[in-house]
Amino acid sequence: MKVAKFGGTSLANAEQIKKVCKIIRADQERRVVVVSAPGKRFKEDTKVTDLLIQYAERFLAAGEAPKEKQAIFARYQEIVKELQLSAGVGGQIEAELDAVLSNQKNLSAERFMDAVKAAGEDTCAKVVAHYLRSLGEDAHYVNPLDAGLLVTDEVGNAHVLPEAYEKLAALGADRGITIFPGFFGFTKSGDLVTFSRGGSDITGSILAAAVKADVYENFTDVDSVYVVNPNLVAHPVEVKEITYREMRELSYSGFGVFHEEALIPAYQANIPVCIKNTNNPSAPGTMIVSEPPVSTKRVSGIASDSGFCSIYVSKYLMNREIGFGRKLLQILEEEGLSYEHSPSGIDNISVILRERDLTVEKEERIVERISRELRVDDVSVTHGLALVMIVGEGMRQSVGTTARAAAALAQAKINLEMINQGSSEVSMMFGVKAVEADRAVIALYQEFFCNEEENQPVLANHVSSVSV
């Protein structure tokens, strides 16, 4: 059995949905299919999820949002018409969607927003199931509530509950093709809650683990994963095989291919993941596996992510002060902040945070508390940082990786704010100014891939984040 998940670009319009259904029908092992909400049809287009968010925000502010609602209806009406589904099917789909968009009664603003956002995936799943049936397939839409996808009650940031797997396992025995909406589940009390943005990947991984699939296929719009953002380097090296650990590190570091939490269920169930292209399904894609291949390269990928800041704390004999680190992190905890990294020296420590979480008021309060409560010599906050990560199972057995990376960055005249290597020795992180992140990635790519591969990098015409 295969669980196949299709992303938003794969379902952006009727033509793409036809491709998806052709892929599903081409392999009888694809019996559980997870779908996202329709994505962009062209560069300037708006994703359905964003249309839904715009609608919810307007509705909550004004009590109505007819323009925004019509834009959502128009997207699905276009898809239904071009798939040549019956007027009855179109009317049913629109009525069910309208019921969700109009149902704010007894819902908080947060829960209403979650319900509206989830309608993108839910409606798309119904459309795909209807279309497959029109082709003569035994396909059926399954609601996550009926299937037992139980999640924690964290609005917009749900996590699957352990007992959900036993309930979802029954999907493996269902006849025909199961079409399952991604991105959301239900609490034990029956409230709809979404995963974080991009959570359809998580749904697919959960279902693959629950039904003990032989493989979890994740269809996107690229033939494979690349070692670096193809918007930075033209024709980068393709990755044929990569480990869960490497992919997890890269996803955290800004790799746009996979949601950073998506691999955990598949990893825990030891299910291989294959990333494939909806527009070129015959391409082998990239396999994500538990153990690295015998001929593991030193570096498997390079990624960067911006939007970080650093709290630098210095105090003489800090290393002798028992409990200093705990007290520092406790201040952050009491201010409702989680930290990303914490490199340290003998008399100093830095705490890396997501910049979006640190408001001006919180920053002033935290600096004052650290100075007063910990009696430090110096405390300062540096904004506008990016984390550049090089990842590779082969770094464990290699000598000189840090020296090569630092030399490449120095040659590119990029100043390092911080260096940190994970205890697993699978990743190495460099803190740089956000404005230098792209140049840092290119410099590292040239060092680790152009010296070992024949293809030479050519800067792409534009620079932007990967969105898959």
Kinemage of the C-alpha trace (Angstrom):
@kinemage 1
@onewidth
@group {chain A} dominant
@subgroup {mainchain}
@vectorlist {calphas} color= white
{ca met a 1} P 0.000 0.000 0.000
{ca lys a 2} L 1.078 3.541 -0.763
{ca val a 3} L -0.106 6.750 0.842
{ca ala a 4} L 0.132 9.612 -1.660
{ca lys a 5} L -0.071 13.271 -0.715
{ca phe a 6} L -0.564 16.004 -3.334
{ca gly a 7} L 0.370 19.619 -2.613
{ca gly a 8} L -1.407 22.819 -3.560
{ca thr a 9} L 0.371 23.348 -6.882
{ca ser a 10} L -0.677 19.817 -7.873
{ca leu a 11} L -4.327 20.742 -7.308
{ca ala a 12} L -4.369 24.393 -8.375
{ca asn a 13} L -6.899 23.936 -11.174
{ca ala a 14} L -8.918 21.325 -13.033
{ca glu a 15} L -6.066 20.438 -15.378
{ca gln a 16} L -3.790 19.693 -12.442
{ca ile a 17} L -6.486 17.673 -10.687
{ca lys a 18} L -6.832 15.571 -13.834
{ca lys a 19} L -3.087 14.861 -13.683
{ca val a 20} L -3.401 13.892 -10.016
{ca cys a 21} L -6.244 11.485 -10.696
{ca lys a 22} L -4.339 9.940 -13.603
{ca ile a 23} L -1.425 9.294 -11.249
{ca ile a 24} L -3.736 7.765 -8.633
{ca arg a 25} L -5.348 5.482 -11.188
{ca ala a 26} L -1.986 4.413 -12.641
{ca asp a 27} L -1.048 2.479 -9.491
{ca gln a 28} L -3.575 0.343 -7.606
{ca glu a 29} L -1.353 0.518 -4.516
{ca arg a 30} L -2.182 4.219 -4.127
{ca arg a 31} L -5.211 3.573 -1.949
{ca val a 32} L -4.965 6.435 0.543
{ca val a 33} L -4.645 9.928 -0.922
{ca val a 34} L -4.163 13.146 1.060
{ca val a 35} L -4.895 16.474 -0.622
{ca ser a 36} L -4.014 20.086 0.091
{ca ala a 37} L -6.112 23.128 -0.781
{ca pro a 38} L -5.705 24.441 -4.358
{ca gly a 39} L -2.547 26.512 -4.698
{ca lys a 40} L -1.515 29.207 -7.156
{ca arg a 41} L -2.484 28.760 -10.807
{ca phe a 42} L 0.122 31.312 -11.879
{ca lys a 43} L 2.756 33.461 -10.197
{ca glu a 44} L 0.496 36.403 -9.293
{ca asp a 45} L -2.396 34.186 -8.186
{ca thr a 46} L -3.597 33.722 -4.595
{ca lys a 47} L -3.712 30.351 -2.859
{ca val a 48} L -7.152 29.212 -1.702
{ca thr a 49} L -5.903 29.052 1.901
{ca asp a 50} L -4.923 32.718 1.695
{ca leu a 51} L -8.341 33.568 0.227
{ca leu a 52} L -9.939 31.796 3.169
{ca ile a 53} L -7.805 33.677 5.678
{ca gln a 54} L -8.707 36.976 4.021
{ca tyr a 55} L -12.373 36.017 4.222
{ca ala a 56} L -12.217 35.053 7.907
{ca glu a 57} L -10.365 38.217 8.870
{ca arg a 58} L -12.874 40.404 7.024
{ca phe a 59} L -15.856 38.480 8.383
{ca leu a 60} L -14.617 38.747 11.977
{ca ala a 61} L -13.993 42.473 11.557
{ca ala a 62} L -17.175 43.442 9.691
{ca gly a 63} L -19.659 40.619 10.216
{ca glu a 64} L -19.746 39.866 6.514
{ca ala a 65} L -17.336 39.464 3.595
{ca pro a 66} L -19.311 38.963 0.372
{ca lys a 67} L -16.454 39.884 -1.975
{ca glu a 68} L -14.021 37.516 -0.310
{ca lys a 69} L -16.598 34.720 -0.172
{ca gln a 70} L -17.358 35.066 -3.860
{ca ala a 71} L -13.651 34.812 -4.708
{ca ile a 72} L -13.525 31.459 -2.886
{ca phe a 73} L -16.689 30.177 -4.555
{ca ala a 74} L -15.363 31.259 -7.958
{ca arg a 75} L -12.236 29.113 -7.593
{ca tyr a 76} L -14.184 25.961 -6.862
{ca gln a 77} L -16.897 26.751 -9.426
{ca glu a 78} L -14.208 27.005 -12.096
{ca ile a 79} L -12.709 23.659 -11.054
{ca val a 80} L -16.084 21.875 -10.909
{ca lys a 81} L -17.107 23.228 -14.312
{ca glu a 82} L -13.864 22.272 -16.037
{ca leu a 83} L -13.969 18.792 -14.506
{ca gln a 84} L -17.462 18.512 -16.029
{ca leu a 85} L -19.025 17.468 -12.754
{ca ser a 86} L -22.816 17.686 -12.572
{ca ala a 87} L -24.681 20.773 -11.417
{ca gly a 88} L -25.955 18.756 -8.481
{ca val a 89} L -22.411 17.964 -7.341
{ca gly a 90} L -21.406 21.594 -7.751
{ca gly a 91} L -24.394 22.769 -5.744
{ca gln a 92} L -23.698 20.283 -2.967
{ca ile a 93} L -20.042 21.280 -2.696
{ca glu a 94} L -20.889 24.993 -2.618
{ca ala a 95} L -23.625 24.504 -0.002
{ca glu a 96} L -21.295 22.563 2.298
{ca leu a 97} L -18.583 25.183 1.880
{ca asp a 98} L -21.034 28.002 2.546
{ca ala a 99} L -22.176 26.282 5.745
{ca val a 100} L -18.620 26.403 7.085
{ca leu a 101} L -18.015 30.006 6.026
{ca ser a 102} L -21.265 31.168 7.646
{ca asn a 103} L -20.989 29.227 10.891
{ca gln a 104} L -19.504 31.499 13.515
{ca lys a 105} L -22.167 30.766 16.098
{ca asn a 106} L -20.699 29.447 19.366
{ca leu a 107} L -17.175 29.616 17.931
{ca ser a 108} L -14.387 31.843 19.198
{ca ala a 109} L -12.535 33.938 16.640
{ca glu a 110} L -9.595 31.494 16.745
{ca arg a 111} L -11.776 28.422 16.232
{ca phe a 112} L -13.693 30.118 13.440
{ca met a 113} L -10.420 30.948 11.700
{ca asp a 114} L -9.267 27.318 12.013
{ca ala a 115} L -12.571 25.991 10.637
{ca val a 116} L -12.464 28.370 7.673
{ca lys a 117} L -8.808 27.596 6.860
{ca ala a 118} L -9.514 23.860 6.922
{ca ala a 119} L -12.336 24.271 4.400
{ca gly a 120} L -9.768 24.560 1.595
{ca glu a 121} L -8.459 21.023 2.009
{ca asp a 122} L -11.848 19.609 2.968
{ca thr a 123} L -13.619 20.956 -0.116
{ca cys a 124} L -10.774 19.930 -2.408
{ca ala a 125} L -10.937 16.343 -1.079
{ca lys a 126} L -14.646 16.199 -1.901
{ca val a 127} L -14.029 17.507 -5.423
{ca val a 128} L -11.293 14.947 -6.099
{ca ala a 129} L -13.464 12.102 -4.791
{ca his a 130} L -16.383 13.186 -6.979
{ca tyr a 131} L -14.155 13.408 -10.040
{ca leu a 132} L -12.649 9.961 -9.499
{ca arg a 133} L -16.148 8.518 -9.169
{ca ser a 134} L -17.127 10.224 -12.423
{ca leu a 135} L -14.283 8.245 -14.010
{ca gly a 136} L -15.701 5.008 -12.665
{ca glu a 137} L -13.393 4.599 -9.672
{ca asp a 138} L -14.529 3.402 -6.258
{ca ala a 139} L -13.375 6.540 -4.458
{ca his a 140} L -14.762 8.044 -1.266
{ca tyr a 141} L -14.082 11.152 0.794
{ca val a 142} L -13.338 10.518 4.468
{ca asn a 143} L -13.669 13.221 7.112
{ca pro a 144} L -10.853 13.278 9.730
{ca leu a 145} L -13.462 13.295 12.516
{ca asp a 146} L -15.047 10.072 11.285
{ca ala a 147} L -11.644 8.476 10.716
{ca gly a 148} L -10.424 9.308 14.229
{ca leu a 149} L -7.606 11.789 13.540
{ca leu a 150} L -7.405 13.004 17.134
{ca val a 151} L -5.159 15.965 17.893
{ca thr a 152} L -4.220 18.243 20.766
{ca asp a 153} L -6.348 21.312 21.405
{ca glu a 154} L -3.789 23.861 20.173
{ca val a 155} L -5.494 26.157 17.692
{ca gly a 156} L -3.383 26.527 14.564
{ca asn a 157} L -0.655 24.290 15.951
{ca ala a 158} L -2.193 20.877 16.646
{ca his a 159} L -0.207 17.693 17.245
{ca val a 160} L -1.467 14.172 16.696
{ca leu a 161} L -2.462 12.131 19.763
{ca pro a 162} L -0.985 8.609 20.089
{ca glu a 163} L -4.416 6.945 20.161
{ca ala a 164} L -5.213 8.358 16.714
{ca tyr a 165} L -2.958 5.824 15.010
{ca glu a 166} L -5.016 2.850 16.151
{ca lys a 167} L -8.221 4.463 14.889
{ca leu a 168} L -6.704 5.542 11.573
{ca ala a 169} L -5.301 2.045 10.940
{ca ala a 170} L -8.785 0.984 9.811
{ca leu a 171} L -8.288 3.068 6.652
{ca gly a 172} L -5.901 0.398 5.438
{ca ala a 173} L -8.752 -2.104 5.207
{ca asp a 174} L -11.120 0.210 3.320
{ca arg a 175} L -12.027 -0.805 -0.191
{ca gly a 176} L -11.378 1.476 -3.122
{ca ile a 177} L -9.539 4.791 -2.899
{ca thr a 178} L -9.731 6.937 0.229
{ca ile a 179} L -9.497 10.709 -0.338
{ca phe a 180} L -8.499 12.424 2.898
{ca pro a 181} L -8.193 16.178 3.512
{ca gly a 182} L -4.888 17.300 4.971
{ca phe a 183} L -4.048 20.033 7.463
{ca phe a 184} L -6.553 19.394 10.266
{ca gly a 185} L -7.892 16.980 12.841
{ca phe a 186} L -10.292 17.017 15.774
{ca thr a 187} L -9.928 17.167 19.534
{ca lys a 188} L -11.456 14.515 21.778
{ca ser a 189} L -14.350 16.907 22.385
{ca gly a 190} L -14.990 17.210 18.649
{ca asp a 191} L -13.492 20.638 17.932
{ca leu a 192} L -11.719 21.142 14.610
{ca val a 193} L -8.079 22.199 14.961
{ca thr a 194} L -5.496 22.769 12.245
{ca phe a 195} L -1.841 21.853 12.153
{ca ser a 196} L 0.620 24.657 11.516
{ca arg a 197} L 0.761 26.056 7.961
{ca gly a 198} L 1.857 23.390 5.488
{ca gly a 199} L 0.375 20.721 7.715
{ca ser a 200} L -0.996 18.551 4.911
{ca asp a 201} L 2.461 16.964 4.806
{ca ile a 202} L 1.947 16.031 8.447
{ca thr a 203} L -1.421 14.420 7.701
{ca gly a 204} L 0.111 12.290 4.955
{ca ser a 205} L 2.912 11.154 7.232
{ca ile a 206} L 0.463 10.300 10.025
{ca leu a 207} L -1.727 8.203 7.719
{ca ala a 208} L 1.300 6.420 6.236
{ca ala a 209} L 2.392 5.434 9.734
{ca ala a 210} L -1.133 4.430 10.782
{ca val a 211} L -1.811 2.091 7.847
{ca lys a 212} L 1.805 0.843 7.809
{ca ala a 213} L 2.281 1.899 4.201
{ca asp a 214} L 5.152 0.511 2.165
{ca val a 215} L 6.002 4.040 1.063
{ca tyr a 216} L 4.720 7.570 1.567
{ca glu a 217} L 4.729 9.486 -1.726
{ca asn a 218} L 4.753 13.261 -1.507
{ca phe a 219} L 3.939 14.844 -4.879
{ca thr a 220} L 5.114 18.396 -5.517
{ca asp a 221} L 6.155 20.375 -8.608
{ca val a 222} L 9.843 19.437 -8.796
{ca asp a 223} L 11.503 16.238 -10.024
{ca ser a 224} L 13.536 15.862 -6.861
{ca val a 225} L 15.016 17.639 -3.885
{ca tyr a 226} L 18.039 19.780 -4.694
{ca val a 227} L 21.045 20.302 -2.471
{ca val a 228} L 20.366 24.039 -2.482
{ca asn a 229} L 17.573 26.468 -3.288
{ca pro a 230} L 17.306 26.447 -7.130
{ca asn a 231} L 16.312 30.104 -7.018
{ca leu a 232} L 19.837 30.875 -5.798
{ca val a 233} L 21.849 28.530 -8.000
{ca ala a 234} L 20.825 27.506 -11.501
{ca his a 235} L 20.773 23.743 -12.170
{ca pro a 236} L 21.888 22.635 -8.705
{ca val a 237} L 22.826 19.049 -7.891
{ca glu a 238} L 19.848 16.734 -7.368
{ca val a 239} L 19.531 14.583 -4.273
{ca lys a 240} L 18.667 10.990 -5.070
{ca glu a 241} L 18.637 9.726 -1.492
{ca ile a 242} L 18.701 11.486 1.863
{ca thr a 243} L 18.106 10.415 5.458
{ca tyr a 244} L 15.292 11.481 7.755
{ca arg a 245} L 17.805 13.256 9.986
{ca glu a 246} L 19.257 15.255 7.112
{ca met a 247} L 15.849 16.205 5.735
{ca arg a 248} L 14.564 17.213 9.156
{ca glu a 249} L 17.549 19.519 9.682
{ca leu a 250} L 17.173 21.047 6.220
{ca ser a 251} L 13.415 21.536 6.629
{ca tyr a 252} L 13.993 23.370 9.904
{ca ser a 253} L 16.605 25.543 8.205
{ca gly a 254} L 14.317 26.885 5.495
{ca phe a 255} L 14.168 24.065 2.950
{ca gly a 256} L 10.771 24.673 1.333
{ca val a 257} L 10.160 21.082 0.249
{ca phe a 258} L 8.814 19.618 3.461
{ca his a 259} L 7.086 20.862 6.587
{ca glu a 260} L 9.700 20.491 9.345
{ca glu a 261} L 7.434 18.299 11.524
{ca ala a 262} L 6.093 16.167 8.690
{ca leu a 263} L 8.690 13.431 8.742
{ca ile a 264} L 8.341 12.467 12.402
{ca pro a 265} L 5.443 9.955 12.082
{ca ala a 266} L 6.987 8.292 9.015
{ca tyr a 267} L 10.399 8.239 10.664
{ca gln a 268} L 9.069 6.642 13.835
{ca ala a 269} L 7.297 3.970 11.761
{ca asn a 270} L 10.388 3.504 9.539
{ca ile a 271} L 8.434 4.195 6.345
{ca pro a 272} L 10.453 5.464 3.370
{ca val a 273} L 9.286 8.722 1.811
{ca cys a 274} L 9.508 9.467 -1.909
{ca ile a 275} L 9.255 13.037 -3.177
{ca lys a 276} L 7.895 13.034 -6.743
{ca asn a 277} L 6.725 15.487 -9.386
{ca thr a 278} L 3.039 15.611 -10.337
{ca asn a 279} L 4.012 17.067 -13.709
{ca asn a 280} L 6.608 14.355 -14.344
{ca pro a 281} L 5.509 11.283 -12.370
{ca ser a 282} L 7.898 8.932 -14.180
{ca ala a 283} L 10.918 10.707 -12.663
{ca pro a 284} L 12.385 8.626 -9.809
{ca gly a 285} L 12.272 11.513 -7.347
{ca thr a 286} L 14.132 11.673 -4.035
{ca met a 287} L 13.965 8.898 -1.445
{ca ile a 288} L 14.082 9.747 2.248
{ca val a 289} L 15.306 6.737 4.226
{ca ser a 290} L 16.377 5.771 7.738
{ca glu a 291} L 20.008 4.912 7.068
{ca pro a 292} L 22.444 6.682 4.745
{ca pro a 293} L 23.744 4.918 1.635
{ca val a 294} L 27.223 3.419 1.804
{ca ser a 295} L 28.710 6.163 -0.381
{ca thr a 296} L 27.444 9.023 1.754
{ca lys a 297} L 28.747 12.442 0.725
{ca arg a 298} L 30.232 14.844 3.202
{ca val a 299} L 27.413 17.390 2.655
{ca ser a 300} L 23.906 16.500 1.462
{ca gly a 301} L 22.317 19.929 1.461
{ca ile a 302} L 22.608 23.611 2.321
{ca ala a 303} L 19.753 25.828 3.507
{ca ser a 304} L 19.160 29.134 5.222
{ca asp a 305} L 16.382 30.821 7.125
{ca ser a 306} L 16.141 34.429 8.273
{ca gly a 307} L 14.120 36.132 10.985
{ca phe a 308} L 16.315 35.394 14.000
{ca cys a 309} L 17.797 37.495 16.778
{ca ser a 310} L 20.365 36.791 19.463
{ca ile a 311} L 20.437 37.700 23.146
{ca tyr a 312} L 24.099 37.905 24.184
{ca val a 313} L 24.890 37.626 27.905
{ca ser a 314} L 28.325 38.001 29.457
{ca lys a 315} L 29.380 37.480 33.072
{ca tyr a 316} L 32.823 36.783 34.511
{ca leu a 317} L 33.062 33.262 35.990
{ca met a 318} L 29.677 32.348 34.567
{ca asn a 319} L 30.866 28.750 34.278
{ca arg a 320} L 31.269 28.549 38.071
{ca glu a 321} L 27.770 29.796 38.811
{ca ile a 322} L 25.503 26.812 39.342
{ca gly a 323} L 22.079 27.208 37.738
{ca phe a 324} L 22.929 30.262 35.624
{ca gly a 325} L 21.696 28.722 32.377
{ca arg a 326} L 18.494 27.510 33.997
{ca lys a 327} L 17.754 30.943 35.434
{ca leu a 328} L 18.366 32.593 32.078
{ca leu a 329} L 16.076 30.218 30.211
{ca gln a 330} L 13.477 30.489 32.973
{ca ile a 331} L 13.218 34.221 32.325
{ca leu a 332} L 12.490 33.460 28.670
{ca glu a 333} L 9.952 30.799 29.668
{ca glu a 334} L 8.132 33.197 31.954
{ca glu a 335} L 7.970 35.668 29.066
{ca gly a 336} L 6.401 32.985 26.850
{ca leu a 337} L 9.425 32.492 24.582
{ca ser a 338} L 11.023 29.318 23.287
{ca tyr a 339} L 14.628 29.388 22.121
{ca glu a 340} L 16.172 27.856 19.008
{ca his a 341} L 19.854 27.496 19.922
{ca ser a 342} L 22.151 28.419 22.779
{ca pro a 343} L 25.890 28.402 21.972
{ca ser a 344} L 28.094 29.350 24.910
{ca gly a 345} L 31.630 30.074 26.088
{ca ile a 346} L 33.254 30.173 29.510
{ca asp a 347} L 32.002 33.630 30.442
{ca asn a 348} L 29.259 34.206 27.875
{ca ile a 349} L 26.209 32.647 26.333
{ca ser a 350} L 23.966 33.524 23.396
{ca val a 351} L 20.337 32.547 23.037
{ca ile a 352} L 18.903 32.483 19.522
{ca leu a 353} L 15.200 33.309 19.174
{ca arg a 354} L 12.696 33.778 16.374
{ca glu a 355} L 12.532 37.532 15.899
{ca arg a 356} L 8.764 37.481 15.389
{ca asp a 357} L 8.302 36.289 18.985
{ca leu a 358} L 10.281 39.115 20.580
{ca thr a 359} L 8.253 42.316 20.725
{ca val a 360} L 9.835 45.642 21.687
{ca glu a 361} L 8.135 45.514 25.078
{ca lys a 362} L 9.293 41.955 25.757
{ca glu a 363} L 12.839 42.769 24.691
{ca glu a 364} L 13.082 45.727 27.068
{ca arg a 365} L 11.610 43.667 29.902
{ca ile a 366} L 13.882 40.679 29.285
{ca val a 367} L 17.053 42.788 29.077
{ca glu a 368} L 16.121 44.527 32.321
{ca arg a 369} L 15.339 41.234 34.095
{ca ile a 370} L 18.556 39.552 32.951
{ca ser a 371} L 20.609 42.548 34.132
{ca arg a 372} L 18.843 42.765 37.486
{ca glu a 373} L 18.171 39.128 38.367
{ca leu a 374} L 21.370 37.565 37.015
{ca arg a 375} L 23.672 40.541 37.704
{ca val a 376} L 25.508 40.156 34.431
{ca asp a 377} L 28.326 42.271 33.061
{ca asp a 378} L 26.714 42.784 29.684
{ca val a 379} L 23.499 41.912 27.870
{ca ser a 380} L 22.601 42.943 24.342
{ca val a 381} L 20.247 41.939 21.539
{ca thr a 382} L 21.312 41.602 17.908
{ca his a 383} L 18.570 41.635 15.277
{ca gly a 384} L 18.462 40.719 11.594
{ca leu a 385} L 20.224 37.371 11.750
{ca ala a 386} L 19.962 34.357 9.468
{ca leu a 387} L 20.989 30.779 10.172
{ca val a 388} L 22.802 28.973 7.374
{ca met a 389} L 22.951 25.202 7.765
{ca ile a 390} L 25.070 22.602 6.042
{ca val a 391} L 23.784 19.078 6.569
{ca gly a 392} L 25.278 15.688 5.831
{ca glu a 393} L 25.612 12.262 7.425
{ca gly a 394} L 29.101 12.102 5.903
{ca met a 395} L 30.370 14.910 8.140
{ca arg a 396} L 30.680 12.413 10.986
{ca gln a 397} L 33.500 10.595 9.230
{ca ser a 398} L 35.060 13.637 7.544
{ca val a 399} L 37.847 15.866 8.756
{ca gly a 400} L 38.064 19.552 7.948
{ca thr a 401} L 34.434 20.338 7.146
{ca thr a 402} L 34.327 23.326 9.495
{ca ala a 403} L 37.608 24.677 8.169
{ca arg a 404} L 36.435 24.414 4.545
{ca ala a 405} L 33.092 26.072 5.319
{ca ala a 406} L 34.652 28.911 7.341
{ca ala a 407} L 37.292 29.496 4.659
{ca ala a 408} L 34.647 29.640 1.918
{ca leu a 409} L 32.626 32.201 3.889
{ca ala a 410} L 35.746 34.239 4.677
{ca gln a 411} L 36.712 34.287 1.006
{ca ala a 412} L 33.227 35.634 0.234
{ca lys a 413} L 33.863 38.326 2.886
{ca ile a 414} L 30.979 37.137 5.060
{ca asn a 415} L 31.416 37.761 8.771
{ca leu a 416} L 30.318 34.958 11.092
{ca glu a 417} L 28.193 35.935 14.071
{ca met a 418} L 28.092 32.407 15.441
{ca ile a 419} L 29.070 28.786 14.738
{ca asn a 420} L 27.261 25.824 16.244
{ca gln a 421} L 27.479 22.102 15.485
{ca gly a 422} L 24.701 19.723 16.513
{ca ser a 423} L 25.641 16.906 18.886
{ca ser a 424} L 24.528 14.398 16.233
{ca glu a 425} L 27.303 15.767 13.950
{ca val a 426} L 24.832 15.699 11.059
{ca ser a 427} L 24.535 19.481 10.834
{ca met a 428} L 26.615 22.609 11.237
{ca met a 429} L 25.077 26.043 11.629
{ca phe a 430} L 26.482 29.478 10.892
{ca gly a 431} L 24.876 32.690 12.087
{ca val a 432} L 25.254 35.571 9.617
{ca lys a 433} L 23.564 38.875 8.918
{ca ala a 434} L 20.308 38.215 7.063
{ca val a 435} L 21.392 40.406 4.163
{ca glu a 436} L 24.370 38.082 3.590
{ca ala a 437} L 22.495 34.766 3.841
{ca asp a 438} L 22.068 34.178 0.104
{ca arg a 439} L 25.733 34.897 -0.615
{ca ala a 440} L 26.691 32.543 2.201
{ca val a 441} L 24.623 29.708 0.750
{ca ile a 442} L 26.142 30.229 -2.714
{ca ala a 443} L 29.674 30.285 -1.295
{ca leu a 444} L 29.109 27.024 0.565
{ca tyr a 445} L 27.553 25.397 -2.492
{ca gln a 446} L 30.567 26.343 -4.586
{ca glu a 447} L 32.913 24.915 -1.967
{ca phe a 448} L 31.213 21.586 -1.322
{ca phe a 449} L 29.623 20.781 -4.678
{ca cys a 450} L 31.515 22.554 -7.430
{ca asn a 451} L 34.775 21.094 -6.185
{ca glu a 452} L 33.254 17.611 -6.239
{ca glu a 453} L 30.846 17.850 -9.166
{ca glu a 454} L 31.482 18.873 -12.760
{ca asn a 455} L 28.547 21.265 -12.980
{ca gln a 456} L 29.475 24.849 -12.213
{ca pro a 457} L 26.931 27.141 -10.518
{ca val a 458} L 25.372 29.982 -12.410
{ca leu a 459} L 23.479 32.549 -10.393
{ca ala a 460} L 19.784 32.470 -11.137
{ca asn a 461} L 18.081 35.612 -12.411
{ca his a 462} L 16.219 36.139 -9.180
{ca val a 463} L 16.429 35.250 -5.528
{ca ser a 464} L 13.435 34.103 -3.510
{ca ser a 465} L 12.404 31.373 -1.122
{ca val a 466} L 11.420 27.967 -2.443
{ca ser a 467} L 7.712 27.202 -2.209
{ca val a 468} L 6.622 23.649 -2.945
